[in-house]
Amino acid sequence: MARSLMGNWQRPWRQIGTLPRQSARHLGRWFDRLHGPGTAAPAARMRVPPPLALPAGPLPGQWSQRRLKLPAMPGELVSQMNYWLYEPSRRHAGPLPLVVMLHGCRQTAEDFAAGTRMNALAEREGFLVAYAEQPLRRQLQRCWQWFDLAASEGAREAQAIAALIDALALRRDVCPQRVYLAGLSAGAAMAAVVALRYPDKVAAVGLHSGVVVGAADSARSGLRAMQHGSRAEPATLLDAAGAALAGKPMPALILHGMDDEVVHPVNARLLARQFLAYNRLPDRVDSQRRNGEPVPHERANDEGDAARVPAGHYLESRFGHARQELVQLCEVAGLGHAWSGGDPAYRYHSDTGPAASMLMWEFFREHRR
């Protein structure tokens, strides 16, 4: 997709939110680049998402494992997808929104549900949540094969997730115009692919610790993209990812930990640039390079750098036009490769940072297809 497709952009702004139990050792030099040495960030409303109020006992909604039969595919012994569904007890007038969640590698749907606390939020806010699960027979570490889109595996998985969305959207208690997709790590990369390939099925997408899409066509190149991002301009990779131009925007919320050592934080900014291009917005995301590689920010390596940024902050950038925000980027200091503000009892979830589940829901509910 060429830059010429990028249309009017009226309002980017950066917002700093104070959060407890967070370090900010990586932000000092970055702020210097953005605002100049010794210059404070522009005035912005301090924002801390409210904590999720978890009930003392089991959630009152219905939690069930289900199975979706898929059309027969060549070489596929078992054409089905297992998923878990949470139906809240709190019912609002009319059909409810639906959030479809894609776990990361070495996770199950149940672990992802517990770690993100998304069911508790669904119970409180009144929406359904479905968790697709990658079977071991397809990938031994349960990774979604987001990088293999020109071949059979990744394309089939994207088709299967799209089929799950279609099936759930037919339910009488689901509003088909308010179906959202979210994922972590490999699940985030696959969520981006599904949203870009099937934009008519998804109203908005949430990507946590994801990888720039279209930059890999094998497991090896996928690993390189995870570690280094991509040298190619993000907008030019949309065609490789199979993005479909639907004529409507695809809102995207992108979150990433600055201490992520599994998926380099540069990927967050590359993803943001991809969705800016897809939504025909000018590329205003900082993207410096060093030795041909994109660099998202300088690493703070002394006490002076860290002292210039109060501990426990995150940087939030928003981009949009008119009255609609279309791309939101949240980079969290002190967070590794884990779901921000989640339950640390579960692998790849951390209590550091804002409640990612709440951030996503706040973003999702502003959009409909």
C-alpha positions as CSV (number, residue, x, y, z in Angstrom):
1,M,0.0,0.0,0.0
2,A,1.6,3.3,-1.1
3,R,1.9,6.3,1.1
4,S,-0.4,8.2,-1.3
5,L,-3.3,6.3,0.2
6,M,-2.8,8.0,3.5
7,G,-5.5,10.6,3.9
8,N,-6.3,13.4,6.3
9,W,-4.9,13.2,9.8
10,Q,-5.9,15.8,12.3
11,R,-4.9,14.8,15.8
12,P,-2.1,12.8,17.2
13,W,-1.2,13.3,20.9
14,R,0.9,11.6,23.5
15,Q,-0.4,11.0,26.9
16,I,1.4,9.9,30.0
17,G,-0.4,7.9,32.6
18,T,0.9,7.1,36.1
19,L,0.7,3.5,37.1
20,P,1.8,1.7,40.3
21,R,4.6,-0.9,40.5
22,Q,6.3,0.0,37.2
23,S,9.9,0.9,36.3
24,A,10.7,3.5,33.6
25,R,14.4,3.0,33.1
26,H,14.0,2.9,29.3
27,L,12.2,6.2,28.7
28,G,14.7,9.0,29.6
29,R,16.5,9.4,26.3
30,W,13.4,8.8,24.3
31,F,11.7,11.8,26.0
32,D,14.8,13.8,25.1
33,R,14.4,12.9,21.5
34,L,10.7,13.8,21.5
35,H,10.7,17.0,23.5
36,G,14.4,18.0,23.9
37,P,16.6,17.6,26.9
38,G,15.1,18.7,30.2
39,T,11.7,19.4,28.5
40,A,8.6,18.0,30.1
41,A,6.0,16.1,28.1
42,P,3.1,18.1,26.8
43,A,0.3,18.7,29.2
44,A,-2.1,15.7,29.1
45,R,-4.8,14.2,31.3
46,M,-3.3,11.7,33.7
47,R,-5.1,8.4,33.1
48,V,-5.1,5.2,35.1
49,P,-7.6,2.5,34.0
50,P,-9.7,1.3,36.9
51,P,-8.7,-2.1,38.3
52,L,-10.9,-5.0,37.5
53,A,-13.3,-5.8,40.4
54,L,-12.9,-9.5,40.7
55,P,-15.7,-11.4,42.6
56,A,-14.7,-13.5,45.5
57,G,-16.1,-16.7,44.1
58,P,-16.7,-18.2,40.6
59,L,-18.2,-15.9,38.0
60,P,-22.0,-16.2,37.7
61,G,-21.9,-16.4,33.9
62,Q,-21.8,-19.6,31.8
63,W,-18.3,-20.9,30.9
64,S,-18.2,-23.8,28.4
65,Q,-15.9,-25.6,26.0
66,R,-17.3,-25.8,22.5
67,R,-16.3,-27.2,19.1
68,L,-16.8,-25.7,15.6
69,K,-16.8,-28.0,12.7
70,L,-14.9,-26.6,9.8
71,P,-15.2,-27.4,6.0
72,A,-12.9,-30.3,5.0
73,M,-9.5,-29.2,3.9
74,P,-6.9,-31.2,1.9
75,G,-4.5,-33.0,4.3
76,E,-6.6,-32.1,7.4
77,L,-7.5,-35.2,9.4
78,V,-9.7,-33.3,11.9
79,S,-11.4,-30.2,10.5
80,Q,-12.6,-28.5,13.7
81,M,-11.7,-25.8,16.1
82,N,-12.0,-26.0,19.9
83,Y,-12.9,-22.9,21.7
84,W,-14.2,-21.7,25.1
85,L,-17.0,-19.2,25.5
86,Y,-18.0,-17.0,28.4
87,E,-21.6,-15.7,28.5
88,P,-22.1,-13.1,31.1
89,S,-25.1,-13.3,33.5
90,R,-25.5,-9.6,33.3
91,R,-27.7,-8.9,30.2
92,H,-28.3,-5.6,28.6
93,A,-31.0,-4.7,26.1
94,G,-30.4,-6.1,22.7
95,P,-27.6,-8.3,21.4
96,L,-24.3,-8.1,23.1
97,P,-20.8,-7.3,21.8
98,L,-18.3,-10.2,21.3
99,V,-14.6,-10.3,21.9
100,V,-12.6,-13.1,20.3
101,M,-9.3,-13.9,22.0
102,L,-6.2,-15.6,20.5
103,H,-3.7,-16.9,23.0
104,G,0.1,-16.9,22.6
105,C,2.6,-19.8,22.3
106,R,2.6,-22.3,25.2
107,Q,-0.8,-21.2,26.4
108,T,-4.2,-22.7,26.4
109,A,-7.5,-20.9,26.0
110,E,-8.3,-21.5,29.7
111,D,-4.9,-20.1,30.8
112,F,-5.4,-17.1,28.6
113,A,-8.9,-16.4,30.0
114,A,-7.6,-16.7,33.6
115,G,-4.5,-14.6,33.0
116,T,-6.2,-11.7,31.2
117,R,-9.2,-11.7,33.5
118,M,-11.2,-10.9,30.5
119,N,-14.2,-12.9,31.7
120,A,-14.5,-10.9,34.9
121,L,-14.5,-7.7,32.7
122,A,-17.1,-9.3,30.4
123,E,-19.3,-10.1,33.4
124,R,-19.0,-6.5,34.7
125,E,-19.5,-4.8,31.3
126,G,-21.9,-7.1,29.6
127,F,-20.2,-8.8,26.6
128,L,-19.4,-12.3,25.4
129,V,-15.8,-13.6,25.1
130,A,-14.7,-16.5,22.9
131,Y,-11.2,-18.1,23.2
132,A,-10.0,-20.0,20.1
133,E,-7.4,-22.7,20.9
134,Q,-4.6,-23.9,18.7
135,P,-4.5,-27.7,18.9
136,L,-1.2,-29.5,19.6
137,R,-1.7,-31.6,16.5
138,R,-1.2,-28.5,14.4
139,Q,1.6,-26.8,16.4
140,L,3.4,-28.5,19.3
141,Q,3.7,-25.3,21.2
142,R,0.2,-24.1,20.3
143,C,1.7,-21.2,18.3
144,W,-0.6,-19.6,15.7
145,Q,1.4,-19.8,12.4
146,W,1.0,-16.1,11.5
147,F,4.1,-16.1,9.3
148,D,3.0,-19.0,6.9
149,L,0.3,-17.1,5.1
150,A,1.3,-17.9,1.5
151,A,1.3,-21.6,2.3
152,S,-1.4,-23.9,3.8
153,E,-1.0,-23.8,7.6
154,G,-1.3,-20.1,8.4
155,A,-3.9,-19.4,5.8
156,R,-6.0,-22.2,7.1
157,E,-5.8,-20.9,10.6
158,A,-6.8,-17.4,9.6
159,Q,-9.7,-19.0,7.7
160,A,-10.7,-21.0,10.7
161,I,-10.7,-18.0,13.0
162,A,-12.8,-16.1,10.4
163,A,-15.2,-19.0,10.3
164,L,-15.5,-19.0,14.1
165,I,-16.3,-15.3,14.0
166,D,-19.0,-16.0,11.4
167,A,-20.5,-18.7,13.4
168,L,-20.6,-16.7,16.6
169,A,-22.0,-13.6,14.8
170,L,-25.0,-15.7,13.9
171,R,-26.0,-16.1,17.5
172,R,-29.1,-14.2,18.5
173,D,-27.4,-12.7,21.6
174,V,-24.4,-11.4,19.6
175,C,-24.4,-8.0,17.8
176,P,-22.5,-8.7,14.5
177,Q,-21.6,-5.1,14.1
178,R,-19.7,-5.2,17.5
179,V,-17.3,-8.2,17.1
180,Y,-13.7,-7.5,18.2
181,L,-10.5,-9.5,18.0
182,A,-7.6,-9.5,20.4
183,G,-4.4,-11.5,20.9
184,L,-1.1,-11.9,22.6
185,S,2.3,-12.5,20.9
186,A,1.7,-15.0,18.1
187,G,-2.0,-14.6,18.8
188,A,-1.7,-10.8,18.3
189,A,0.1,-11.4,15.0
190,M,-2.6,-13.7,13.8
191,A,-5.3,-11.3,15.0
192,A,-3.7,-8.6,12.9
193,V,-3.7,-10.9,9.9
194,V,-7.3,-11.9,10.3
195,A,-8.4,-8.3,10.9
196,L,-6.6,-7.1,7.7
197,R,-7.7,-10.1,5.6
198,Y,-11.3,-10.1,6.8
199,P,-12.1,-6.5,7.7
200,D,-15.8,-7.0,7.1
201,K,-15.9,-9.3,10.1
202,V,-14.1,-7.3,12.8
203,A,-15.0,-3.9,14.2
204,A,-11.6,-3.3,15.9
205,V,-8.5,-5.2,16.9
206,G,-6.3,-5.3,20.0
207,L,-2.7,-6.4,19.6
208,H,-0.5,-7.1,22.7
209,S,3.2,-7.9,22.2
210,G,2.6,-8.6,18.5
211,V,4.9,-8.8,15.4
212,V,4.8,-6.7,12.3
213,V,2.9,-8.7,9.7
214,G,3.9,-9.5,6.1
215,A,7.6,-9.5,7.0
216,A,8.0,-13.3,7.3
217,D,7.1,-16.3,5.2
218,S,8.7,-19.0,7.3
219,A,9.5,-19.9,10.9
220,R,13.0,-18.7,10.5
221,S,12.1,-15.3,9.1
222,G,9.3,-15.1,11.6
223,L,11.9,-15.4,14.4
224,R,13.9,-12.7,12.8
225,A,10.9,-10.4,12.6
226,M,10.3,-11.1,16.3
227,Q,13.8,-10.1,17.2
228,H,14.5,-7.2,14.8
229,G,11.2,-6.1,13.2
230,S,11.6,-5.4,9.5
231,R,13.8,-3.3,7.2
232,A,10.9,-2.8,4.8
233,E,8.5,0.1,5.1
234,P,5.5,-1.2,7.1
235,A,3.0,0.0,4.6
236,T,4.6,-2.0,1.8
237,L,4.2,-5.2,3.8
238,L,0.4,-5.0,3.9
239,D,0.1,-6.6,0.5
240,A,2.3,-9.5,1.6
241,A,0.0,-9.9,4.6
242,G,-2.9,-10.2,2.3
243,A,-4.7,-7.1,3.5
244,A,-8.0,-6.4,1.9
245,L,-9.1,-2.9,1.2
246,A,-12.6,-2.8,2.5
247,G,-13.2,1.0,2.2
248,K,-13.8,1.1,6.0
249,P,-11.2,1.8,8.7
250,M,-9.8,-0.9,10.9
251,P,-9.3,0.6,14.4
252,A,-6.3,-0.9,16.2
253,L,-5.0,-0.7,19.8
254,I,-1.4,-1.8,20.1
255,L,0.3,-2.5,23.5
256,H,3.9,-3.6,24.1
257,G,6.3,-3.9,27.0
258,M,9.5,-2.0,26.7
259,D,11.4,-4.8,28.4
260,D,10.1,-7.4,26.0
261,E,13.0,-9.7,25.2
262,V,10.9,-12.2,23.1
263,V,9.3,-9.8,20.6
264,H,11.4,-6.6,20.2
265,P,9.4,-3.5,21.1
266,V,10.2,-2.0,17.7
267,N,7.4,-4.2,16.4
268,A,4.8,-2.1,18.2
269,R,5.7,1.0,16.3
270,L,5.9,-1.0,13.0
271,L,2.4,-2.3,13.6
272,A,1.2,1.1,14.4
273,R,2.6,2.4,11.2
274,Q,0.9,-0.5,9.3
275,F,-2.5,0.4,10.7
276,L,-1.9,4.1,10.0
277,A,-1.3,3.2,6.4
278,Y,-4.2,0.9,6.2
279,N,-6.5,3.6,7.7
280,R,-5.1,6.2,5.2
281,L,-3.5,8.2,8.0
282,P,-0.1,9.9,7.7
283,D,2.9,8.1,9.1
284,R,3.7,10.1,12.3
285,V,5.2,7.3,14.3
286,D,8.9,7.8,15.2
287,S,11.0,5.2,13.4
288,Q,14.7,5.9,13.6
289,R,17.1,3.3,12.3
290,R,20.6,2.1,13.2
291,N,22.6,0.0,10.8
292,G,19.6,-0.5,8.7
293,E,17.5,-1.8,11.5
294,P,14.5,0.2,13.0
295,V,15.0,1.4,16.5
296,P,12.0,2.3,18.6
297,H,13.8,4.1,21.4
298,E,17.1,4.5,23.0
299,R,18.0,2.2,25.9
300,A,18.5,4.2,29.1
301,N,21.7,2.9,30.7
302,D,22.4,5.2,33.6
303,E,20.7,6.6,36.7
304,G,20.5,10.0,35.2
305,D,18.3,8.8,32.3
306,A,15.9,6.9,34.6
307,A,15.7,9.8,37.1
308,R,14.2,12.1,34.4
309,V,11.2,9.9,34.1
310,P,9.1,9.1,37.2
311,A,8.8,5.4,37.9
312,G,5.6,3.7,36.8
313,H,4.7,5.5,33.6
314,Y,3.7,4.5,30.2
315,L,3.5,6.4,26.9
316,E,0.3,6.4,25.0
317,S,0.0,7.8,21.4
318,R,-3.3,8.2,19.6
319,F,-4.0,8.9,16.0
320,G,-7.2,9.6,14.2
321,H,-9.4,12.0,12.2
322,A,-12.4,14.1,12.9
323,R,-13.9,12.7,16.1
324,Q,-12.7,9.1,15.8
325,E,-9.5,7.6,17.1
326,L,-8.3,4.8,14.8
327,V,-4.8,3.8,16.1
328,Q,-3.7,3.8,19.7
329,L,-0.2,2.8,20.8
330,C,0.6,2.1,24.4
331,E,4.3,1.3,25.3
332,V,4.7,0.2,28.9
333,A,7.9,0.7,30.8
334,G,9.2,-2.2,32.9
335,L,6.9,-4.8,31.2
336,G,8.4,-7.9,29.6
337,H,6.7,-10.4,27.3
338,A,3.5,-10.6,29.2
339,W,-0.1,-9.4,29.2
340,S,-0.1,-6.0,31.0
341,G,-2.1,-5.8,34.3
342,G,-2.9,-9.5,34.2
343,D,-2.7,-12.3,36.8
344,P,1.0,-13.2,37.3
345,A,0.1,-16.6,38.5
346,Y,-0.2,-17.5,34.8
347,R,2.6,-17.7,32.3
348,Y,3.0,-14.6,30.1
349,H,0.9,-12.4,32.3
350,S,2.1,-9.7,34.6
351,D,0.7,-7.4,37.2
352,T,3.0,-4.6,35.9
353,G,1.4,-1.9,33.8
354,P,-2.2,-0.9,33.0
355,A,-5.0,-3.5,32.8
356,A,-4.7,-4.4,29.1
357,S,-8.1,-6.0,29.1
358,M,-9.7,-2.8,30.3
359,L,-7.7,-0.7,27.8
360,M,-8.9,-2.9,25.0
361,W,-12.5,-2.9,26.0
362,E,-12.5,0.9,26.4
363,F,-11.1,1.1,22.9
364,F,-13.4,-1.5,21.4
365,R,-16.7,-0.1,22.7
366,E,-16.1,3.1,20.7
367,H,-16.2,1.3,17.4
368,R,-18.7,-0.8,15.4
369,R,-18.7,-2.2,11.9
